[in-house]
Amino acid sequence: MGTGRTLRKESHVRPCKTPAGKAKKVASQRRRLVKFGLPEEEVKLMAAENVRVLVQRPTVVKKMLAKKAAAK
């Protein structure tokens, strides 16, 4: 049985995510979606998971907005 570094390491090295930190991150992602061109009312109604997915793919958002504009 070893007595090296692996057994002395703390298992809680990384800080835990706080609800306030998560809320701040989601709020900034919502602002980014509004800057992309999505209506603010629509973004407010979205779930946090959907916001995260759309922020990761801005080209998809732009194509979606172009389709909506072409349909009108």
HUBEL-V335233 format. One record per residue. SS is DSSP state (H for helix, E for strand, L for the rest). PHI is phi as a letter, one per 30 degrees, with the letter a starting at -180 (NA if undefined). Layout:
SS;PHI + SS;PHI
This chain:
L;NA + L;d + L;b + L;d + H;d + H;d + H;d + H;c + L;d + L;d + L;d + L;c + L;d + L;d + L;d + L;d + L;d + L;c + H;e + H;d + H;d + H;d + H;d + H;d + H;d + H;d + H;d + H;d + H;d + H;d + H;d + H;d + H;d + H;d + H;d + H;d + L;k + L;d + L;d + H;d + H;d + H;d + H;d + H;d + H;d + L;d + L;d + H;d + H;d + H;d + H;d + H;d + H;d + H;d + H;d + H;d + L;b + H;d + H;d + H;d + H;d + H;d + H;d + H;d + H;d + H;d + H;d + H;d + H;d + H;d + H;d + L;d
